[in-house]
Amino acid sequence: MSCNTIGEMKLFSSNEAKKNPESDIEIKYAVLATSAAPTFFPALKYQNKFALVDGGVIRNNPATSVIADVISNYGWERASKAVVISFGTGRTKGPLYEDIG
């Protein structure tokens, strides 16, 4: 996985890793960083270069940044067929879908 800088946000992307191997990061560090929510866990210090924290610190829903990256790399037609599975900690009072039978 690669670390692509967007302002102060780092987006981990295998596409970017292919283009820029120097910014490559092992997936275990990406997973540790994404769980480093400052109120619960300390930032992940990576190679004494970065202090990585959960993406929700910069973007409330980092999935939107991932969608933008997919559109940028593959175009709208292919990206529109993608499926995003985002696991969160929120709750809902009702179903998130409508059963149209």
C-alpha positions as CSV (number, residue, x, y, z in Angstrom):
1,M,0.0,0.0,0.0
2,S,1.2,3.5,-0.6
3,C,0.9,6.7,1.3
4,N,-0.4,9.5,-1.0
5,T,-0.5,13.0,0.6
6,I,-3.7,15.0,0.2
7,G,-3.0,18.2,2.1
8,E,-2.3,16.8,5.6
9,M,-4.2,13.6,4.9
10,K,-2.4,10.4,3.8
11,L,-4.5,8.1,1.5
12,F,-3.2,4.5,1.4
13,S,-3.4,3.3,-2.2
14,S,-1.9,0.3,-4.0
15,N,-2.2,2.2,-7.3
16,E,0.1,4.9,-5.9
17,A,2.5,2.3,-4.6
18,K,2.9,1.0,-8.1
19,K,3.7,4.5,-9.4
20,N,5.9,5.5,-6.5
21,P,7.5,2.5,-4.7
22,E,9.4,4.8,-2.2
23,S,6.1,5.7,-0.6
24,D,5.0,2.1,-0.2
25,I,3.8,1.0,3.3
26,E,3.0,-2.4,4.6
27,I,-0.7,-3.1,5.0
28,K,-0.3,-3.9,8.7
29,Y,0.9,-0.3,9.3
30,A,-2.1,1.1,7.4
31,V,-4.4,-1.0,9.5
32,L,-2.8,0.2,12.7
33,A,-2.9,3.8,11.6
34,T,-6.6,3.6,10.7
35,S,-7.4,2.4,14.2
36,A,-5.3,5.2,15.9
37,A,-8.2,7.5,16.9
38,P,-6.5,10.0,19.2
39,T,-9.1,10.0,22.0
40,F,-8.6,6.2,22.3
41,F,-5.2,5.2,20.9
42,P,-1.9,7.1,20.3
43,A,-0.8,8.0,16.8
44,L,1.3,5.4,14.9
45,K,4.8,6.7,14.5
46,Y,5.9,5.3,11.2
47,Q,9.7,5.2,10.3
48,N,10.2,8.4,12.3
49,K,8.7,10.3,9.3
50,F,4.9,10.3,10.0
51,A,2.5,10.3,12.9
52,L,-0.4,8.5,11.4
53,V,-3.9,8.7,12.9
54,D,-7.4,7.5,11.9
55,G,-8.7,9.1,8.7
56,G,-11.8,10.3,10.5
57,V,-9.7,13.0,12.2
58,I,-9.3,14.8,8.8
59,R,-12.4,13.5,7.0
60,N,-15.5,12.6,9.0
61,N,-16.1,9.8,6.4
62,P,-12.8,9.0,4.6
63,A,-14.7,6.7,2.2
64,T,-15.4,9.9,0.1
65,S,-11.7,10.4,-0.4
66,V,-11.3,6.7,-1.5
67,I,-14.2,7.2,-4.0
68,A,-12.5,10.3,-5.5
69,D,-9.3,8.3,-5.8
70,V,-11.1,5.5,-7.7
71,I,-12.8,7.9,-10.0
72,S,-9.4,9.6,-10.7
73,N,-7.7,6.3,-11.5
74,Y,-10.4,4.4,-13.3
75,G,-12.9,7.0,-14.6
76,W,-16.5,7.5,-13.7
77,E,-17.9,4.6,-15.8
78,R,-15.8,1.9,-14.0
79,A,-16.0,3.7,-10.6
80,S,-19.8,3.8,-10.8
81,K,-19.8,0.0,-10.6
82,A,-17.6,-0.1,-7.5
83,V,-19.1,-1.1,-4.1
84,V,-18.0,0.6,-0.9
85,I,-18.2,-1.3,2.3
86,S,-17.7,1.0,5.3
87,F,-17.8,-0.4,8.8
88,G,-18.6,2.3,11.3
89,T,-19.8,2.6,14.9
90,G,-23.0,4.5,14.3
91,R,-26.5,3.4,14.8
92,T,-29.7,3.7,12.8
93,K,-33.3,3.6,14.0
94,G,-34.5,1.9,10.9
95,P,-33.4,-0.1,7.8
96,L,-30.9,1.6,5.5
97,Y,-32.5,0.1,2.4
98,E,-36.0,-0.3,1.0
99,D,-37.1,-3.9,0.1
100,I,-38.7,-3.5,-3.3
101,G,-39.3,-7.2,-3.6
